Each structure stands twice: as structure tokens, then as C-alpha cells.
Amino acid sequence: MTTYWNEKIETLPREELSELQLERLQMTLNRAYAKVDFYRRRFEELGLLPEDINSLEDLRRIPCTTAADLADHYPYGLFSVPLKSIVRLKFSAAPKGQPIVIGYTQKDVQNWLELMARHMTATGVSIKDIIQVAFNYGLFTGAFTFNQAAELVGATVAPTSIASATIQLQIMQDFRSTVLATSPSFAMHIAETRERQGIEINQIYLKIGLFGPEAMSPQVRGTLEERLRIQAYSVYGVNEMVEPGVAAECQEKSGLHLAEDHFYPEVVDPHSCQPLTQGQEGELVITTLTNEGYPFIRFRTGDLTTLDFTPCACGRTSMRMAAPLRRSDDLLIIRGIAIYPEQVKRLLGEAAPEVENYRLIIRKRDGLNDQMEVQVAYPANFVSDWYQTHALADNLRAHLRRAIGLGVKVKLVEESTLSSEKGQIVFDK
Amino acid sequence: MLRVKNVSAYYGNIQVLRRVTFHVNKGEIVSLIGGNGAGKSTLLNVISGLHPPSAGTIFFERQEIHKLAPDKMVRLGLLQVPEQRQIFNSMTVTENLELGSYSLPKKEQKRMAKSQRQEIYALFPILQERAQQRAGTLSGGEQQMLSIGRALMARPRMLLLDEPSLGLAPLVAQEILEVTCKLRDNGTTVLLVEQNAQTALEICDRAYVLEAGRIVLEGTPHELLANDEVRRAFLGKDYKEKWER
């Protein structure tokens, strides 16, 4: 027996679902046209009116929106309600590091929680569970969504944040936590620590792992399930939209159910932005159907995935997307923190304009990005004594850490060891 | 139960409805709210077949109805109670009610009319007292009750109510709305058009907000009453700025 959070909507026949999507899409377009200058201009440039979009397919006539568009209208240009109606702001960054801010109304926040409650219920989380939330609350605001949704479901929340793996394990044993919500990399670290400290698997009571924001490959899932003796599920969100909550796996683990009553998904060719046929891999493009505060029309998420519309054995009728393991842009996710290489370039330029060449080494561990090393070429005429070298490296390390929140290694190397391609990215397996 | 998809309508050259899509589930009271000239009444008239749509489809219980004549819709169980009552002033209350059952088969009409009438009197006791009075002599509220009662004679499965509280004293309006709730509880689905959004939101299950012929919002009364845009619309204020002080 499948347990649902909102059975009626989760099992809505597909035909009715698409009718509901059309109804909500039209409302979204009507509102965006009336309230957001950016979208109104888009329509006007195309000589279209919202009522020219008569079907979900017609939506393709409108061009995609990118993170750069959001940044261009920073801060409040794309809000569709006055600030008074907004209850929460969320920050993000465009590929070049420009800031983005999204606003949510009270209803948006409620919808969002409902989505997470659905996803949690779909993985088997219930009122009996104790959920240990081990995300960095400062860098990943989605952590709060885990808290609130767990409370909505009625489970017990233990927000352990970024306490060390040792403390996490201690709490896990003391509280008998049954659910671990964290990034796959931190879960991996906890698993290793458990083995190293000789804590028996019987001493921890975990049943379920909820993992995000980076996607889990099948190997990573296998390792985590085996080493923590859990069922591991991916939870997916879009940083600029709602994160997490857009999609998540059910107990069948055969793709992530996307909440189609709130989001209309498409898959497009990342180069031409043209829609692809069903089952082809492409970039996920999402139109929000219920967002009041900040509507997104055909927003390019940057995540590469495929969509599967066949029915799922769990009984939910929503479409399933494949875990997005790749990006259409060069966004790097390292230990759950999103970094654009462009951002690193800008930061290096700020801290040490004399640096001419550098490369990024991404070290992987258990199939996950674990560490970034920035190898910087000695600047010309650099007095490479011990003191100067350390001063420069420390300065760069501190500057990067302050800006992106991730500790990185910085190493000065001879120019000749670097490729002539500036800012080359090397994945070190 | 009712599904309206991409419906547009014109009065001459003026487009009143711009691709309206919405639905009403069985057993719900759904209200359409919006300002003057938003297209609410036109939408009802399009659904009941009184005004032809220029585009779009309408399904009533999976049957396409947008090409049917109004009388066919009545036979399907979809009835409109018109704005401003439109009862026959020179006929008695009973005669007005009997007219309502014309769509039923002849035999049934005779058999049913009486019991049907009793049900309506149970809903509106005042109509029984006035049974032999000419409809034109009734008060506004009573006329509205008669208008609804007449529609109920055809035993509709879905009622389209157009501004039932228009021009009525608040207490009478309240009574009409309470009856609407009773009808829903007895299994009749209701689509309600109201200019007084406050009262409509008191009784409906869901509402759609219509603005210049387009649907811009949908939600439960709770959600809509908490929505600043809806609240603002009542206050008649229009804030253009993102920064409000």
C-alpha cells in the first residue's frame, strides 16, 4: 500500500492533470503579463498576448528565461507582487556571480512545504520518524525546508547542521534517528567515520536517507545504502526556484517524481533551446504554475535530464525525471556548494590581479566532488621566497572562502606546468 | 463536472473573455469574482448557451455543450438563474414554479411538480405563504427566491447563479447564500457569480478571480482572503510600485 500525503492530487489521472496545468499556466501567464514588465515586453516583442497560448505546447512560442535574465533585473524587477506581500527572500547567484533574489508569498511558502511533505511521505517518512538534518543551514537554505516539512508531516526534527561526523554519529545513536537528510558527500563521510570508530551498524537506527542538492549516481547510492544500511533517495530542487521540493524519488527509486501540479517541465536542447522529443536527454526547463511572488516562465535550470511519462509502480501519476548528474553549463557542485568557474575567475582577479594563469583541480572521492584545488601560476616578477608565496596563497584562500563558503586548497606552481587555456578545469578521479 | 477550456467571447468588436480555462468539481460551490466588466456574467451566459463563444470548448460531465441550445442544457441538468431574477410578474408564484419543470417529461411533470414544489417551499417557506400571489408583488428577496426555486423545479445537477444578492438587503442576501450552501449539501454543484466578493468567499469552496476577461488567481476562500491583491481589489487601491510604504 502506497501512503500519500495528498492522494487526490498525487494520483490525478494524467488527462485531468494536464487540464489543471493549462488552467494554472494561463493564470501564470496572465499575471506575469499584467504584473512583470520583463515578461510583458517579451510578449510584446513577439506580438503575442497571454491568450495566444492555448495549450501547453504553445508555451514553446515564448523564449526561455535564464539565470542571467534574473540577475539583470536584480533586485525586484521580476517580482509580480509588491514587497508587502512577500514573506521570504532567497538569494542565489547567476553564472557570472551576479546576485539574484527571489521572493515568496505566504501561499508560495505553504505550497513549497506541501511539496516537501509529499516527497517525504513518498519515501516512507512518517510521524514516527526522527529526522536528523545535517545540512549547512547557512549555505543551503533548503535545510530549513527539511525542518519545516518534517514538522508538517509530524516527524521529529533533530537539526544537527554541520556538527562533526563524530557528533552526528553520537546523536544518531542517542536519539535513535531514523532518517538522515544531508548531502551525499557528508553521508559518505559519516559512513567512513562510523567504520573507523568501530561503531556497529546495529547501533544506529537509520532507515532512510534523503540526499541533495547534488544528484546521486547509482554507485553512490549503492555505497551509501550498504554502508549506512538505509534506503537512499534523491531530492531535487532548483536553486532559483524552490530547493528542495521540485522533485524526489519514491520508494520505487525509478526516477524523481516531479510535482507537475506546480511545475510544468520541458526538456530542451541546451544549444538551440528547442524542445526535444520524449525520452531524449536535454536541459530541464521549468515553468512555475502556482508561484505568486515570482513567476518563472520557461526557466533554464542548467540540469541535464530525461523525462519519463510512463506510470510508476507506486501509483503516483506524475512524470519522473532522471537524476540530473550533469549540467549544461559548467556549474560545479563541491560538497553541496555550487560554484561557477567564472566566479572563481572573478574572485582571483579581485584578490590578486597579478595572477595570469590558473587551473582548477576537482578531486573526487567515492564518485562525488570532494575538494577543489586552485593552482595559480607565479605572477611575473614574483619574488618567490617562502614568505611571499605563503602570503599570496593565504590571501587567495581566505578570499575564496569568504566569498563561496568552501575551503579550497591554493597552490602556487610554475607557469610551464599549466595549460595555455586559462582557468582549465581538471577532474582528478 | 464542468470544464471550460480556452473560451473567448466578444460583444461586437470588444473581446470580453480572453481564453478562459477553469473547472468546477462535483459538489463544489465555485465562485467567480471580479470587478465590473471583468466578464463574469458573460462567462455564465456562454456556459448556459445564451451567448455564443468565439472560441473554446465547454464540457459538462464529459459531454461537449458549447454548441448546444440553452434548452438542451436544461435537459442535461445545467441551469442558470439569471441576473435580476427575470420572473413572470403577472403570473402567480405557483405558476412561475410550474414553468420551471417544463423540461421534464410530461408524465413526470404532473407527478413530480407537487412534491418538487414542496421541497422548494421547505427551502423558502415564504414562497408557500405567497403561493397564490402575483410574482410582481413580491419583494426583491422573495423574487430572487422564486427565481432560484423555479430553476430548482427542473431538478438541476448544476446551478449557475448570477449575482443572486444583487440589490438585496444584507440579511436577505445572507439567507439566499445560506440556501446556496444547503443546495450544495444536497448534492447540487453551484457556480456562483458575485460582485460582492466578501460574501461569495464566505460560502464557496474555491474561487477564481477574473480581471479584464482573464483568470488571474484561483484559490480557496482562505487563501484568497489572505491575498493582498484580492484585498486591494476590494479597497479599490492600485499600487504600481514594488516598494510600498
Interface residues (C-beta under 8 A of the other chain):
Chain A: E19 L20 L22 E23 R24 Q26 M27 N30 R31 A34 L49 P50 E51 I53 N54 Y76 F79 V81 P82 L83 K84 S85 T105 Q106 K107 E292
Chain B: R3 K5 N6 S8 R18 R19 V20 T21 F22 H23 E211 R214 I215 V216 L217 E218 G219 E223 A226 N227 D228 E229 Y239 E241 K242 W243 E244
